[in-house]
Amino acid sequence: MAWRSNATLAYPHGDDVPSSCSWSRTYSADMSDLTSTVTWDSSGDNSREITRESSSETSNSNIPDTQKLLEQKYGVDMSVYSQIEDLTHLVGPLTEDSILRCLQARFYSQHYQNKIGPVVISVNSYQHRPSCQALLGPVKASALLQGVVKDAVTQHADTGHSQAIIVSGESGSGKTFCAMQLLRQLFDIAGGGSETDTFKHLSATLTVLQSLCSATTVTNPECSRVGMFIENFITDTAIYRAKIHAYLLDRERVCNIQRYEKNYHIFYQMLSGLGTEEKAKLHLTGYSIHNLRYLSSGSTLQNELEDKARFDAWKSALSILGIPFSDVMRVFSAVLLLGNIEFVEGAGLELDLVGNNEIKAVAALLGVSGVALYRGFTTRTRNSRGQVCKSLADVNMANMTRDALSKALYFRTVSAILKRANSIRRPSCNSTLSDSTESNLHQNALGISGARDMPLSRNPSLTSSVCSNYSKKTRFDGFISIVDMFGFETAECNRLEQLCINLCAETMQHFYNTHVFKSTMQSLREEGVQADIDVTYFDNEPILELLSSKRSGLFSILETECAQPRTSPDTFVSKAKVHHRINNYFFEPLPKALGVFGIRHFAGRVVYDASNFLTSNRDQLPDDIVCILSKQNCNFGFVSHLFARETKSSSSSGPGPKGMKHRILPSSSSGRTGSEEVRGTLSSDFQSKLDSLIRTLVHTKPQFIHCLKSNDRCEMDMFDKDVILRQLRSLQVLDTVQLMAGGIPHRMRYKTFNNRYAIFLSHWNPYQTSSQQEHCKAILNSFLKAMDDSKLPYVSTQWTLGKKHIFFSEGTRQQLEAMRGEKFDKAATLIQAMWKGYSHRKLWPDRRKSLQAQQDNPKVTYPVQRKRSKTKESGPKKDPRLLQQASNYYKISLDAAPAIPATRSYNVSGNVRLSYPQFRIMKDDFPKMASDSNVLCRGEEVKVIGPAAMRGHLKVQRRNVCLDVPYHLLDLKTVPALDDGMDI
């Protein structure tokens, strides 16, 4: 069984790239790839279709040819490059060309991961799709990814510090797939495997989020539209709880999808997976992706078999979390039907309605009155100086309220599901993260109300008071987290969501630059150490200043404009151009147009359309529609619970709307300050969460994984050098290789270094009076002597002693860790040998006596006397008197075995009693080894006259010959209707 998966891609920029393409893949029943087809649609002679086979046999057969072509092109033995796992071990000058050759050779050798010291580079080959159930796919993590997880677990066990594995890269580079592999490997090592309750619960949660928060975009058919910070809490070196913190941004996609893109996957899956009766109950009969406006405005390609399989997995995962399936389906069906409601100008004062049946269906699904729902859309309440006045809404305002309600229903449901999943089986300990609707990171624990007083690039620094608060709030051994945040992306029309996503990408890249480059060079300067090489890197701090500076940043200007009641997107863009006219990273695209501006990000230039910036940033829902969903007016408890906070604050001052504005998805601080009206905007909330995430990561030991997409076409086994080179430059890969290969990027305090590598000293007294620096020198001298005796391959080493730290190269770190592990293995072997020798020597006298006794009298055996432990009888206690009474009552003999029941002269199928003879269909030939005259052929109709004496067989009569045929080879034609010869 196989099916196809289709998506649509578009490339709006560039003259040499076709305008669009249709992408499809074929999958087998186990969701493994079979073929991939990319059809490019363009005018002229450029139209072409590419079909690539991705089975293991085809891929392996193409590898030698590819290697030969590469060797002929470069004149170099590519097999040498394919064996280099660490890019710091490249021979010759470290250039972009040599790095590209190595990555290309390993890519076509099916080695998609490479190292740059502690940093891992993962190239997406587009060979695997997410499985129906998260964390349960057939693909296991590679050796390098397993090494990253093992290092994190080992460092956490050795030091007790929390660990963070940060996965970064552009959209479509395989970050989420890589994060799931890391998470599965982490549970295999420290979580007890896939059979634990924590793993099953986490897998169900990720399966639900996979459908709710993934969509098809221009560059990625399986694009995750949510950023995730997954905390795995550790106690006694084992995972006892996992918590997911999601960052929901792409709210406009629910009601307004761009060309060649699709809405969230769950809408397509529910239309394919729901039965006829279920669709009738949800008022979806007769609807499809072609006549639902929220779905038909984008790509309408669909694989119904795959969507149905994913929907069944999603439904079972939802039941594991204990969330009512019918309630969620009612909300999502109402969201789809809301898109078919449209308000137009009428003959009178009131608006005419297009979609009368749809608004009745939505009202029934939400449990409200249809008339009240119409009034909520078309009436607007305002509060002017304490006076509440009502007016009729215009067409634009009514349709905007409809879209705002759709987004609020969808994202509040997703947040409620996530909050429910994070609260199940919660132990009695305080989490490091607050339990808000969107799981805001340290929003309350760290007290970051003034976090945006400085740009994001300067935020990662905590005061001692914050550290003390952090230590007081936590009562666990730490956590190992996996960070899968948004990657840099560009769309056909870049909106506010893309600006926030690219802000996140800039922030994560700045965190990497600070950790790898800036902090290292700053420590060298502070301690007066002269580095052999001067590594230059691109510092994107000016871009962060442009975006998030409180005085003149773009988001600050946007906040000011959103606070004004009467303003326009053109005004925002004009003010931005005035403030940043001379900024090198801000530009006006040509030809000049109103409401458009551009930013030179670290990964490329992006042009933004600000036409919806103000509306999306305000993120508001009118009070008129919220009051309809209160407990007094709504008989659907699930929906009224989603808006309980807003309806409670409104009802406290009397019934009815008060002209307040509520958030589509409230932040953690909404409703907690006592104010009646919700404050904050989409961008301000996201910046606060981003600040909190960076503050959390500062207190961890980070490990980085850079994901690269092999091409822009999502084509399997295709290595596009231009695409790879662009990503290598944006992620500072060449600078990282040069620093790790020739610099001294690692540093340790003397005390930490001495404690970790004291094993190299044969005699060491930690209480002796010599300084820590002298101890460090002694360890290094012993290390040099041990290198001469070691059988490990030689690696160049370099270190320098500073005032407080010892600085050493990547080669030194690798050699120290390898030899430390070698010494621990030898020590463990010696300890085991000594203990086994001691235990055997202790038992030898008794053993010798038994052997001598056997030699003196060989016919007599001397069994070993073992003490029997007194164990209590398990099971319930038996009362003989009650057993005798029960046996007399039911006429059962306690001494005789129960009689074997007689063979039934009938069988039951579908609650219908079927008597013999019956007519059945053969599923396969029987028997296999027989003459042609006596073989029952597949598809043949046979007569069954009764059960056979052999268990699991039926007696079949054919040509006056009776055969005993296995039951599983016989299939009923149909279950007949009830008649006089059959009864239930």
N, C-alpha and C positions, 0 to 999 in steps of 0.2 A: 504494500500500500504506500502510495506517495502522494504528496500534494505540493502545490506551488504557493509561493508568497510573493506578492507584488508590492512595489512602491514606486514613487515617482520622484525624480531628482530634477533640480533646475539650477542652471548656472547663469545668472543674469548679467555678470560682468565679463568682459573680455570678448574680443572679436574672433579668436581662433577656437573658441569652445562652443559646441552646439548649444542651442537654447534650452533643450530639455532632453531627458532620457527616461525611459521606463525600465525599471529594474525588477527582476524576478529571480527567485530561487526555487528549486524543487527539493523537498525533504522526504525522507523515508519515515516509516512509522515511529521510529525512535528519535525523530527530530534531528538526525544527522544529515548534513548537506550532501546532495547528489549532483546537482548542476546549478549553474548561475548564468542567467542571460541578461545582458544589458543591451537595450535597443536605443540608439541615439536618433532623435527626430530633428532633422534640420533640412534646409533647402539645398538644392544642388546635388553634387556628387558626394557629399560628405555623409549621406545616410548609410549607416552600416549596423550590423547586428553581431555581437560578440557572444559566443557561448563557450563557457569554460567548464570543464569537468573537474570536480574537486574530490573525487573518490581517491582513496589512498593509492590505488594501482596507477591511475592516470597521473597523479601528482608526482609519484616517485619516478615514473618513466620519463617525465619531462625534466627532472633535475639534472641528469648528466648532460643533456643538450644545452641547458641553460648555463651550466658551469663551463662548457667548452666555448660557448659564445662569449662569456665574460673573459675567459682567458685569452681568446683571440683579440678582444677589444683592448684589454689593458696590457697584454703581454706579461701577465703575472700569474703564477699558480694560485688560483682562487681557493684551492683546498687548504692552503696555509692560513688564509683569512678566516675560513669557516671554522677553524679549530681555536681561534682566539676568542675566549669568552669575555675577558676583561679588556676594555679598550685602552687601558693604561699600559698594557703589555705590547702595544703595536710597535713594530720595529721601524726605525726611520723617523722622518719629521712627522709631527702630529699636525695634520692638516685636515680640512674638510673632505678633501678627496680620499684620503686614506680611511677616514671614518666611514664615508659612504661605501667604499669598496668592502670594508669589513661587514657592515650591516647588510649589504646586498648579498654577499657570499653566504652569510649565515641565514639570511631570509630564504634563499633558494635551497638551502640545506635543511630547511624546516626547523631552524633554531631561531625563535622569534624574540628571545630575551638576551640582553647583553648587560654587562656591568661596567660601571665607571667607579671602581672602588666600592663604596657602600651604596652608590646610586645605581638603580636598575633602569634600563631602557627596554621597553616592550613595544614591539611593532605589531599592529593589528593586521592580521592576514585575511580577515573577513571569512574565515572558514567555519565559524561556529555561531550559532544563534542561541539566544537565551532559551533555556528549557522551560517547559510549562510550570514546573515547580522550582522555585529559586533554591540554590545551593545543592540541588540534587541532580545536576547534569552529569553526563558521562565523562566530560573532560576534566582531568585533574590538573592541579597547578604544576608548572614546570619546576625543574630543580632549583632554578634561581629564585623563583617566588617562594618555594618552600624554605630556601635558605633565609630569605627576609623574615618570614614568620618565626623560624627557629631562633634567629638572632634576637628578635623582639622578645620572645618568651624567655630566652636565656638571660638577656640583660635585665628584664624585669625581675627574674628570680635572683640574680646576683646583686643588683643595686636597690631594688624596691621602687625605682622610679617608674612612673607611668610612661607608656610607649605610644607612639602615634605613627601609623603608616599612611603617608599622604600620597594619593594617586592623582596625578595632574596630566593635562594634555588638552588638545583641542576637542571640540565636539565631533564625535565619530571615531575617536582614537581607541575605543575599547576600555574606557576607564571603569565602567560599571561591571563589565565582564571580568576584568582583572580584580576588582574589589571583591566580587563574589568568590573567586578562586582563593583569594587570601583569607576570606572569612571561613570558607570550608576547611582550609588547611589549618587555620587557627583552632577550630573545634576538634579536628583530628588530633592535634598535639596537646591542647590544654583544656578541651571542653568535653572529653569523653566520647567523641564521635557523633555519628548521626542518629543514634538511638536515644539520646537524652531528651528530656522534656524541653530543656532550654533551646536545644537545636531545632526541634520540631516547631516550637513556638516561633522562633526567629525565622525559620524557613517559611512558615505560613504568613507571617507579617510581610516579608519581602515579596512573596508571591502576590499578595494583595496589592502592595504598592507598585509592583511591576506593571500591572494593568491600569492602575489608577493614575500613575504619574509618568507614563511613557507614551510617546507619540512619534509619528513619522515626520521628519523635517527634510529640508532640502539636501542636507549632507549626510543624514543618518536615518535609516528606516526604523531603528530601535533606539531612538534618542530619549534618554532619561531627562525629564523636565523638572527634576527635584534634586537638590543637593542633600547629601546624607552624611551625618557624623554618627558612626556606630560605636557605642561604648560597650566593651566587654569587661565587666567588673571581675576582678581576680581576688580570690581569697585562698590561701594555702596552695598557691601555684595552680589553681584550677578555676575555670570560669563558672560562676554561679548565677550570673544574670547578664542579659544583654539588653541594651536600650538603644532605640533608633531616634535620632533627632533630624527631622526633615525640614528643608527650607523650600517652601512653596512660592514660586514667583510667577510662572506663566499662566496668569489668570485670564488673559484676553483670548487664549486659545479655545476656551469653552464656547464662546459665541462668535468668534471672528478668526477663522483660520486663513492662512495665506494660500496662494496658488501653489499647487504641487505638494502641499502638506496635508496632514490629516489631524483630526481631533484626537483626544485621548483614546487609547486602545480599548478601554472598557466599553465604550459605546458601540463599537463594531462587534465586539465579542458578545455582548448581550443580545444584539439583534440576530446573531447566528446561533447562539446557544439556548435561547428561550424557546420553549415549546409553544404549540398553538394555543393551548388553554392559558398558559402563563401570559402570553401576549394579549389575549383577550381581557384578562383581569387587569393588565397594566395599560389598557387602551392603546396598544401598539399594533393592533391588527390592521394590515394593509399598509404599514409604514416600512420604509427601507432607507438605506443611505441615500437614495436618489430623490426622495421627496421629503426629507428632513433637512431644514435649512441650515442647521448647525453642522451638518455633515456633508451636504451636497456642494457647498461652496469650495471645497478643496478636492483632493484626489478621491475618486470613488472606486479605486481598485481594491479588491477584497478577496481574501482566501477564506472561505467560509469553514472549510474543514479544520484548518489551523485555529481559527478564531473560536470554533466550538470546543476544540480540545483545551484551549487555554481558559475558556470560560468555565468548563467543568472543573479544572484545577483551581481556578479562582474561587469558585463556589465552595469547594471542599475546604480550602484554606480559610475562608470566611467563617465556616462552621467551627473550625478549630479554635478561632479567636473568640467564639461565643457571641458573634454579632448577627442579628436577625437578617437573613438574606432578603426576605420579602420587603422589609422596611427600606433597605438600601435600594432595591430595585424600584420601589415606588418613587423615591426621590430622583433617581437617574432618569426614569421615564418622564417625570414631570419636567426635568431639564430639557430633554429632547423635544418635548411637545411645546415648551415655551418658545422655542425658536420659530415655530410656525404661526405664532401669534404676531400680528402686525397692526399697528394703529395708523390710520390715515385720516386726512381732513374730511369732516362731514359737512352736511348741508347746514346744520345748526351750530350751536356752541360746542356741543360734545363731539368727541372723536368717534369715527366709525371703526368697527373692528373687523379685521380679516382673520378668520379662523375661529368662528364661534364654537365649533365642536371641540377644538383644541383647548380653549379656555375652560370649557365645562369639564373636559377630561383632566386638566391640570388641577382644577378646584377639587374634583373628586379624589385625585391622588394625594393632594396635600391636606385633605380633610377640612376645607374651608368652603364658604359660600362663593358661588360664581359671581354674583353681583358685587360682593365685598371685594373680591379679587380685581374685578374691573375698576371699581372705585379706587382701589389702592394704586393702580397704574395711572389713572387719568386725573387724580386729585393731588394737589400739592398743598401742604400745610406749612406756613411760615410763622416764625415768632419774631415780631418786631417790637422791641422795647417792652417785652412782657405781654404783649397782645397777640393772641393766636388768631390767625386769619387763614382762610382756605381759598384756593383758586383752582381753576382748571389747568391742567398741564397741556403743553403743546405736543405736537407729534414727536419731535425729537426727544423731549423729556420723557414721554411715556415709553418710547422704545428703549431709551437708555435705562429706565427703571426695570424694564423686562430683562435686559441683559445683566444688569446688576444683581437681580434676584437669581438668575441662572447661575452666575458665578458664586454667589453666596451659598446657594444650596449645595453646589458641587464641592467647593473647597471646605465648607464647614463639615460636610459629611466625611471627607478625607481626613480632616483633622480629628474628628471624633473617633474614627476608626483607629488612627494612629495613637491617640491618647488612651483608648481602650486597650490596645495591644501592649502599650508600655506599662499599664497599671496592673496587668494580670500577674499573679504570683509575685507581688512585690515584697521583698523581705523588709524587715524593720531596720532600714538604714537610710540615711539621707543621701540623695543623689547629688552628684556634682552639678547637675543641670536642673533648672527649674522645670516644674511640671506645668508648663503653659500649653496653650492650644497649639502653638507651633514649636514647642520645646525650645524656647529661647535660652541660649547658652549663658549660664551664670548671670542672668539679668538681675536677679535679686541678690544672689549670694555675694557677688563681687561689687555691687553698687556702682554701676558704670553710667550713672546719669550724665556725667560730664565727659564721657568717652569721646565725643565728637568735637571737643574743644581743640583737638589737634588732629592733623590728618592721619589716615589709617597707617601710613608708613611709620609714624612715630608712636603708635599706640602700644606695641608689644613690650611694655615695661610695667612691672607691678611693684607697688610700694610694699613696705614691710607689713603695713596694716592689712592690705589685701591678702598677703600671704598668710597672715595669722587667721583671717576670716576663712580662708580656704581650708586651712588645717582643722579649724574647729568644726566646719560643716561636714567633714568626711570621716567615716568610720569604716574604711575598708583598706585593702592592701594596694589599691591603685587599679588602673585599667589599662587595657591594650585596645586602642581605638583604630578604626579604619576610616579615613577621610576621603570621601568621593564627592567633591564639590564641583560646581559648574566650571566647564572649560571654555576657552575663548571660542566664540562663534559669530558668524555673520549670516544674515538672512536676506531674502529679496527685499523686504522692507524692515529695517531695523527700528524697533520701537523701544519703549522704556524698559521692557523686560530684557532686551539684549544689552542695554546700557548697564543694568544692574548685574547681569551675568558677566559681562566683560570687566566690571569693577571687581567682582569676586576673583576672576582670573588674574587680574593685575595684583590683587592683594596676596594671593597664594604664591605668585611668582616673586613678589617682593619678599615674602617670608623665606622663600628658598634662597634668594640672593643674600639676604641678611645672614641666614644661618651658614651658608657655604662660603661666601666670599667676604662680606663686609665685616662680620664679627671676627673672622680669622685674621684679616689684615689689620684690623683695629687692635687686636690683642698683641700682634707682633710689634706694632708701633709703640704701644704702651710699655712693653717690656724691653724695648730696645734691641729687638732681634732683627737682623737684616736677612730678608728672604733672597734666595738665589734667583728667582724669577719674579717678575712683576706682572701679575695677572690683571688684565683689563676686562671689565664686564659692563654690560648695559644696565644702569641703575634706573629703574622705572619710577623712582620716587616723585619726579616732576609730574608724571601722568596722574599719580594718586593725588598730588596737590591740586591739579587741574580739576579732578572729579570731586574730591571730598573735602577740600579746604573749607573751614567754617566761614572764612571771610568772603571769599570770592569763588568758591568751587561751584561747579555746575549744579550739583545737588542742593547746595545752599541757595543758589538763585532760584531753583525750582521750588524749594520750600517757601521762599518769599512770595513767589507768584501764586502758589496754591492758596496762600492765606488771603489773597485779595479776592473779593467777591466778583469783580468784573475785570477780567484779563483774558489774554488769548495766547496761544502757542507762539505766534509771531513776536509778541512782546518778550517772551522768555528768550527766544533765539536772538533777538536784537540786543538784549542786555548781556547775553553770553558773549556775543561778538564784541561788544564794547569793552568788556572786562578782559578778554583773552585775545585781542586782536594781534598782539605781538608775541603770543605764546607759540613756540615752535611745534607743539603737539596738538594745536587747535587750528583747523583750516576751514575755509569755505569751499564747498565743492563747485565745480564748473559743469554746466552753466549755473550761475547764481540763481537761487530760488528762495522764497520765503519759507520759514519753518524747517529748514534743513541745515545741518552743520556736520562737520567731520572731526574725528579724533584719530591721531596716529598712536595706536596701541602698541604694546611690545610685540604683538604677533601680527600686526598689519593695520592698514587704514580701514576705517569703518565710517560710513555715511549714515547718519541717523535722521529719521523723519519724526519731528516733534509734534505732529498734528494731534496725537492722543496722549501726550505726556501729562498734561494737567489732569485730564479725566482719570487716567490710570493711576496717577500718583495720589489723587485724593482718595480713591478707593472707598467711595461712599455709597451707602444704601439709605434711601429716604425712610423717615419714620412712619409714613403712611402705609407702606407695605409690610413693615416689621410688626406693627400693631395687629395686623390681620392674623399673624401666625402665633399670637399669644395663646395661653392655655384656655382663656375664656372663649376665643373665637375659633380655635383649631382643635379638632378631635383626633388628630394624628400626633401621638405623644412624641414620636421620634423627631418630627419637624419642630414642634414647640420646644423641645429640649435644645435644639441647635441654636435657637434665638432666646433662650431663657434669660441670659444676662441682660440683653437689651430690653426685653418686655418687662422684666422686673423693675428696672430703673424707670421705665415709662409709667408703669402702673402705680408707682409710689406717689406720684403727683397727680393721680386721677386717671380715669379711663380716656381712651382716645389718643390720637397722635398729638404731639406737642411741637412739631416742627424741628425736631432734632435730626442730626445726621449721624448715622452709625457706619462702622467699618464693614466692608464685605467679609473680611476675615480679621477678627480683632487680634491685637497683639497681647502679650502677656500682661502688660500693665493696664489694659483696658478694663474699666469697671472696678478697679481696685483702689483708686484714689478718692472715690466718693463723688466724683463729678458725674453729672447726668449725661453729658455728651462726650462721645469718644474723641480723643485727640490722636494726633500722629498721622503719618502718611506711609505709603508703601515703601518709598525709598528710605525714609528715616528708620523704619523698623528693620529693614534689611541691613542698613549700615550698623545698627546696634547689634544685631545678631552676628555680623561679620567681625565687629570689634571683639565681641565676647568669645568667638571661636579662636581668634588669634591669641587672646589672653589665655585661653585654655591650652593651646598648643605650645605656648612659651614654657609651660610647666611640664612638658613632656620631652622625651628623647625622640626626635622625629627621624623617620627613615623615608626616603623619597623614591617614588616610582614614576618615571616619565613615560607616558603612552604616546605613540606616534601612529598615525594612520598611513598605511602604505600607499594609498592613492585617494583621489577625490571622487572616484566613481563607485566605491564600495565593491570593487571587483576582486575576486579571490586570486591569490598568488600573483599579484601584479605589484611590482616595486617601481614607483614613480620617483625618480631621483630629485626632480624639482620640488615635489611636495615634501619629501623627506628633508631636503636641505633647508626649506623654509622653516620647518619645525625645529630642526637642529639649531638654527640661528636664534629663533625666538626663545627656546628653552636654555640657551647658554651652554649647549653640550660641549662645544669645542673648548670653551673657557674652563669648564669643569674637568675635562680630560687633561688639559695642560696643568691645572692646579694639582690634580691628584697624581699625575705622573712625575712632575718636576718640582712641586712645591712641598710645603710642610703644612697641610691643611688641618691636622689633628693636634689637639692639645689636651692635656690632663694636668690637674693639680698634683703636686708631688705626693701628697698623702694618698690620693686615689690610685695613682700609678703604682706606688709601693705596695699597697694592699692587694692590688690585682695581680701583679707580676712578681710577688715575693717568692713564688715557687722556683724561680731561677736561682735563688740563693740556697746553697746547701746548708748553711748555718746562719740563721737570722734571728736576732732577739728584738722584738718590737719595743722593748723597754730600755734599750741602750740609749745613751745620751747623744749620739751623733745626730747631725741634722738630717732632715728629710732629703735634702739635695745629695748628701753623701750616700744615703741609702739608694737613691736613684742611680747614682753613678756605679755603685757596686752591682746593682741589678743589670745595668747595661753591659758591664764588663763580663758578667756571667752569661749574659745573652749572646755576646760575641763568641765566647768559647763554645757555647752550646750550638751555635750555628755551624761551627766547623765539624762537630760530631754528628749533626743531624743529617738525615737522608732526604730531607725536603729539598725541592729545587731552589737554587740560589736566586735571591731577590735583592736588588740594591736597597740599602737602608740609609737613612739620614735622620738625624735628630739634633736639636739645639736646646740648651738649658736656658730658661728665662728666669725672671725674678720669682714668679709664683707658679709657673707652668713649665712643663716639658713639651716642646713642639716636635712632632715627628711626622714623617712622610707616610703615604699610603702603603708603600712597600714594607716599611717598618711595622705598621699596624698589622698587615696581613701575616708577616713572619712571626710577630709576637703572639698573635692569637693562635696560629697554627702550631707553634712550638709549645704554647701553654696547653693546648688541647692534647698534644702528644705526651707531655709530662703527666697530665691528669690520667691519661689512659694507662701509662706505665705504672703510675701510683695505684690506680684501681686494680690493675692486674696483680701487682705485688701484694696488696691488701687481701685480695681474694685468695691468692696462693697461700699466704700466711694463715689465714683463717681456716682454709680447707685442711692445711697440714695440721694445725692445732686440733681441729675437731676429729680428724682421723687418728691422730696420736692418742687422744683422750679415749676413744672407743676401741683402740687396738688391744688392750689387755683382755677385755671380754671376748673380742673376736678371736684372739689367739687361743683362749681356753676352749671355745667351741670347736675350732679347727683341730686342736689336739685330741679332743674327745671323739670327734668323727674319725680321726685316723686310728685311735685305739679300738673303737667299736664301730666299724663302718655300717653295720646293719641297723643301727639305732639312729634315728633322727631326733634332733633336739630342736624343737620349734622355739622360736623366739617368743618369750613371754612378754606380752604387752599389757599394760594397765588399761582396763576398760573404764571409760568415763561414764559416770552415771548420768544418763539422759532421761528426761521425763518423756512419757508417752505423749506424742503429738495427737491432735485431733480432739473432738468432743468426747466427753465421758458418756458411757453407755449404761443405761438402766435395764437390767434383764427383765424386770417386771413389766416395764412399759413395752419392751420388745415383744414379750409373750402376748400381751393384750392386743398389740397391733397385728401380730400374725394371726391370732384367733379371729379378729374382726374381719381381716381381709382374706382369711382362709389360706394363709401362706405357711408352708412348712419351713422351719428354721434349719432342719437337718438336710433336706433334699435340695438339690440345685434347681433353679427355675427352669421351667420347660421352654423349649425352643418354639417360638410361634410358627404356625404353619405359613407356607408360602401364599401370598395373596393372589387371588384370581383376577386381579384388576390392577391398574395403576392410575395415578392422579397427575393431571397436567393442567395448569392454569385454574386450579380450584374446581376442576371437572373430573369426575370419576369415569375412567374409560375401561370398558370390559374387553375381553378378548373374544374373537380374533380382531386384529388391527392391521391396518396397512401403513407401512412406513417407507421412507426413502433411504437408500444406502448412501452414506457420506463418502465411502471409499471402497475399494475392491476388497473382497474377503472370500476365502483366505488367499494370502499372497502366493503361496506355493501350492498350486493345485492345477488340475486340468481345466481347459477352457469351459467344459460343459458344466463343471461344478462351481465355477467362480461367480459370486454375486458382484456384479459390476457397479461402479459408482453411478448414482442417479437412477438405479433400477428400483421399481416399486415391488416390495416383497410383502408377504403375509406373515404376521406374527401371531402364533396360536397360543402363546403363554410363556411364563418364565421358565428358564432352563434350570437344571439341577446345579449347574456351575454358577457360582456367585457372580453377579454383574453381567450375566448373559441372558438373552432372550432366545426362545425356540422359534426358528423360521422354517416354514414349510415351502418347498419348491420342488415341483415335479415328483411328488410323493417321497421326497427326501427331506428329512429334518436336520437342520444345522443349528448349532449353538453359536450365536453371533454376539459379540460384545455390545453392551448397551450403548456405548458412546458412538458406535458406527451407524446407528439407526436414528433417523430424524422423523418426527411426525410431520405429515403433510400440513394439516391444520388441526386446530382443536375444534371438533364438531359441536354443533349446537345441541342443546339439551333435548332429548326425546324420551320415549318410554323406556328405552334400554339403558339410559344413563341418568345418574342423579348426582347431586352435590353432597 
